[in-house]
Amino acid sequence: MITLPKYHPATPHILIEGGLQFTLGKIKGNAIQYDFPKMLNYLSAKGKILFGKHFKIHEEDHPIIYQLCLYFIKDKLSCEKYNIDINKGILLSGPVGCGKTTLMKLMRHLVPHHRPYKIIPTRNIVFAFNNIGYSIIEQYGDNHFFCFDDLGVEPEGKHFGNDCNVMGEILLSRYERYTQCLPEQPVLSLSKGSRRASIANNMTHITTNLNAEEIEDRYGNRVRSRLREMVNVIGFDKNTKDKRQ
């Protein structure tokens, strides 16, 4: 269960953590103008709550965190400068130990007024498939908001002797549902607000150590192609140090 910070619906940019108030920006008209240094201050404090007193935001990670902040606060104009589409999910890539999972666990607390996503290790999904079978693909391929953690480290699925590229099948299923909810699609039965909610429900976030070529080798060209349409790729430099050492 995700314990989100306390906030008032009228002031979602003011968060309460451990009795302390964090003001992340100011309201101007009907929009919130967020302040990046104040968001960093909050993320640092929240990180210590979630991960322990030794948690630290490294200065060299600020450019990555800045892009993630722009995405999660839905600053459309600023996102466009980084070629980030707010109607797509995030694929956060980088070497082992660079902090991908930690950041994705942290960022969902920045905007508690948005629907939070569940972070699911891909290994757990495949282990469940091996025990339960193909209903797992349906379960994770449906319209829930997931972040699939460590894509590429999971083993090949096998159920009653049948091999299955479980995560590949799940991503293809999610692509089909995602494309049905894009804004340009004529969904006559949905209001504008309901359509936005449907898009959010069907977006997919991913963390991975793999690059684009490795994703294609593991899951095939079809999955790689669909991912281009589903997610924004934000990547750590390949030489980023392992912060767990």
C-alpha positions as CSV (number, residue, x, y, z in Angstrom):
1,M,0.0,0.0,0.0
2,I,1.3,3.5,-0.9
3,T,1.2,6.1,1.9
4,L,0.9,9.4,0.1
5,P,1.7,12.7,1.7
6,K,-1.2,14.7,3.2
7,Y,-2.5,17.7,1.2
8,H,-5.6,19.8,0.7
9,P,-7.4,19.4,-2.6
10,A,-7.3,23.1,-3.1
11,T,-3.6,23.3,-2.6
12,P,-2.0,20.1,-3.9
13,H,1.4,21.8,-4.1
14,I,1.6,22.0,-0.3
15,L,2.5,18.7,1.2
16,I,2.7,17.6,4.8
17,E,5.3,15.0,5.8
18,G,6.1,14.1,9.4
19,G,4.5,17.3,10.6
20,L,6.5,19.4,8.3
21,Q,5.0,21.5,5.5
22,F,6.6,21.6,2.1
23,T,5.5,24.3,-0.4
24,L,6.5,23.2,-3.9
25,G,5.5,26.3,-5.7
26,K,2.6,28.8,-5.9
27,I,-0.8,29.0,-7.5
28,K,-1.1,31.5,-10.4
29,G,-4.6,31.7,-11.9
30,N,-5.8,28.1,-12.3
31,A,-2.3,26.6,-12.5
32,I,0.5,25.7,-10.1
33,Q,3.9,27.1,-10.8
34,Y,6.3,24.6,-9.4
35,D,9.8,25.5,-8.2
36,F,12.4,22.9,-8.9
37,P,14.7,23.7,-5.9
38,K,11.7,23.3,-3.7
39,M,10.7,20.1,-5.3
40,L,14.3,18.8,-4.8
41,N,14.1,19.8,-1.1
42,Y,10.9,17.8,-0.7
43,L,12.2,14.8,-2.6
44,S,15.3,14.7,-0.5
45,A,13.2,14.8,2.7
46,K,10.8,12.2,1.4
47,G,13.6,10.0,0.3
48,K,15.0,10.0,3.8
49,I,11.6,8.9,5.1
50,L,11.3,6.1,2.6
51,F,14.8,4.9,2.2
52,G,16.7,5.9,5.4
53,K,18.8,8.8,6.6
54,H,21.6,8.1,4.3
55,F,19.5,8.8,1.2
56,K,21.0,11.5,-1.0
57,I,20.1,13.2,-4.2
58,H,23.3,13.5,-6.2
59,E,23.9,16.8,-8.1
60,E,24.8,14.9,-11.3
61,D,21.3,13.4,-11.3
62,H,19.6,16.8,-11.3
63,P,19.0,16.9,-15.1
64,I,17.3,13.5,-15.0
65,I,15.2,14.4,-11.9
66,Y,14.3,17.7,-13.6
67,Q,12.9,16.0,-16.6
68,L,11.0,13.5,-14.4
69,C,9.6,16.4,-12.3
70,L,8.4,18.2,-15.5
71,Y,6.7,15.0,-16.6
72,F,5.0,14.3,-13.3
73,I,3.7,17.8,-12.7
74,K,2.4,17.8,-16.4
75,D,4.3,20.9,-17.5
76,K,3.4,20.4,-21.1
77,L,5.3,23.3,-22.6
78,S,8.5,22.5,-20.7
79,C,8.2,18.8,-21.5
80,E,8.0,19.6,-25.2
81,K,11.5,21.2,-25.0
82,Y,12.8,17.8,-23.9
83,N,10.6,15.9,-26.4
84,I,8.5,14.4,-23.6
85,D,4.9,13.6,-24.3
86,I,2.8,13.8,-21.1
87,N,0.3,11.3,-22.7
88,K,3.0,8.6,-22.7
89,G,4.6,6.7,-19.9
90,I,8.2,6.8,-18.8
91,L,10.9,4.3,-19.6
92,L,13.8,5.1,-17.3
93,S,17.0,3.4,-18.4
94,G,20.5,3.2,-17.0
95,P,23.2,1.0,-15.5
96,V,22.8,-1.2,-12.4
97,G,22.6,0.8,-9.2
98,C,22.1,4.3,-10.8
99,G,18.9,4.8,-8.8
100,K,16.1,4.1,-11.4
101,T,13.8,2.2,-9.0
102,T,14.4,4.6,-6.2
103,L,13.4,7.6,-8.3
104,M,10.3,5.9,-9.6
105,K,9.2,5.0,-6.0
106,L,9.9,8.6,-5.0
107,M,8.4,10.6,-7.9
108,R,4.8,9.3,-7.3
109,H,4.7,11.2,-4.0
110,L,5.4,14.5,-5.7
111,V,1.9,14.7,-7.1
112,P,-0.4,12.9,-4.6
113,H,-3.4,14.4,-6.4
114,H,-2.7,12.2,-9.4
115,R,-3.4,8.6,-9.4
116,P,-0.4,6.6,-8.1
117,Y,1.1,3.7,-10.0
118,K,2.1,0.3,-8.6
119,I,5.7,-0.7,-9.0
120,I,5.9,-4.4,-9.9
121,P,9.2,-6.3,-10.3
122,T,9.2,-8.1,-13.6
123,R,10.7,-11.2,-11.9
124,N,7.7,-11.4,-9.7
125,I,5.3,-11.3,-12.6
126,V,7.1,-14.2,-14.4
127,F,7.3,-16.2,-11.2
128,A,3.5,-15.8,-10.8
129,F,3.0,-16.8,-14.5
130,N,5.1,-20.0,-13.9
131,N,2.8,-20.9,-11.0
132,I,-0.6,-19.6,-12.2
133,G,-0.4,-19.4,-16.0
134,Y,-1.8,-17.1,-18.7
135,S,-4.2,-15.3,-16.5
136,I,-1.2,-13.3,-15.2
137,I,-0.8,-11.8,-18.7
138,E,-4.4,-10.7,-18.6
139,Q,-4.0,-9.3,-15.1
140,Y,-1.0,-7.1,-15.9
141,G,-2.1,-6.3,-19.5
142,D,-5.3,-4.7,-18.4
143,N,-6.2,-1.1,-17.6
144,H,-4.3,-0.5,-14.3
145,F,-1.4,1.9,-13.8
146,F,1.8,0.0,-13.4
147,C,5.6,0.6,-13.4
148,F,7.3,-2.6,-14.5
149,D,10.6,-2.6,-12.6
150,D,13.8,-4.1,-13.9
151,L,12.6,-5.1,-17.4
152,G,15.0,-7.6,-18.8
153,V,16.2,-9.3,-15.6
154,E,13.2,-11.7,-15.5
155,P,13.6,-15.3,-16.6
156,E,11.7,-16.8,-19.5
157,G,8.2,-17.9,-18.5
158,K,7.3,-21.5,-18.5
159,H,4.0,-23.0,-17.6
160,F,3.3,-26.7,-17.9
161,G,6.1,-27.0,-20.3
162,N,5.0,-24.1,-22.5
163,D,7.6,-21.3,-23.0
164,C,6.3,-17.7,-23.0
165,N,8.0,-14.3,-23.3
166,V,5.7,-13.0,-20.5
167,M,6.7,-9.4,-20.4
168,G,6.7,-9.1,-24.2
169,E,3.1,-10.4,-24.2
170,I,2.1,-8.0,-21.4
171,L,3.6,-5.0,-23.1
172,L,1.8,-5.8,-26.4
173,S,-1.5,-6.2,-24.5
174,R,-1.0,-2.9,-22.8
175,Y,-0.2,-1.2,-26.1
176,E,-3.5,-2.3,-27.5
177,R,-5.4,-0.8,-24.6
178,Y,-3.3,2.3,-24.5
179,T,-3.9,3.2,-28.2
180,Q,-7.6,2.8,-27.7
181,C,-7.5,5.7,-25.2
182,L,-5.3,8.3,-27.0
183,P,-6.8,11.8,-27.2
184,E,-7.0,11.7,-31.0
185,Q,-9.1,8.6,-31.0
186,P,-12.9,9.2,-31.3
187,V,-14.2,7.7,-28.0
188,L,-17.8,8.9,-28.3
189,S,-18.9,7.4,-25.0
190,L,-16.4,9.2,-22.9
191,S,-16.3,12.7,-21.6
192,K,-13.0,14.7,-21.9
193,G,-12.3,14.1,-18.2
194,S,-13.1,10.4,-18.4
195,R,-10.8,10.1,-21.5
196,R,-7.9,11.6,-19.6
197,A,-8.6,9.2,-16.7
198,S,-8.6,6.3,-19.2
199,I,-5.2,7.4,-20.7
200,A,-3.7,7.5,-17.2
201,N,-5.1,4.1,-16.3
202,N,-3.5,2.6,-19.4
203,M,-0.1,4.3,-19.3
204,T,2.9,2.2,-18.5
205,H,6.2,3.1,-16.8
206,I,9.3,0.9,-17.0
207,T,12.7,0.8,-15.5
208,T,15.4,-1.2,-17.3
209,N,19.2,-1.7,-17.6
210,L,18.7,-2.5,-21.3
211,N,19.3,-0.2,-24.2
212,A,17.0,-0.2,-27.3
213,E,19.0,-2.8,-29.2
214,E,19.0,-5.1,-26.1
215,I,15.2,-4.7,-25.7
216,E,14.7,-5.7,-29.4
217,D,17.0,-8.8,-28.9
218,R,15.1,-9.8,-25.8
219,Y,11.5,-9.0,-26.8
220,G,11.5,-8.6,-30.6
221,N,11.2,-5.7,-33.0
222,R,7.4,-5.5,-32.5
223,V,7.7,-4.8,-28.8
224,R,10.5,-2.2,-29.4
225,S,8.3,-0.5,-32.0
226,R,5.3,-0.4,-29.7
227,L,7.4,1.0,-26.8
228,R,8.4,3.9,-29.0
229,E,4.7,4.8,-29.1
230,M,4.0,4.1,-25.5
231,V,6.8,5.7,-23.5
232,N,9.2,8.6,-23.3
233,V,12.8,7.3,-22.9
234,I,14.8,9.1,-20.2
235,G,18.2,7.7,-19.7
236,F,21.1,7.9,-17.2
237,D,24.5,8.1,-18.7
238,K,26.0,4.6,-19.2
239,N,29.0,5.7,-16.9
240,T,26.7,6.7,-14.0
241,K,28.2,5.2,-10.8
242,D,26.6,2.5,-8.7
243,K,25.1,4.4,-5.8
244,R,24.7,1.2,-3.8
245,Q,28.5,0.7,-3.4
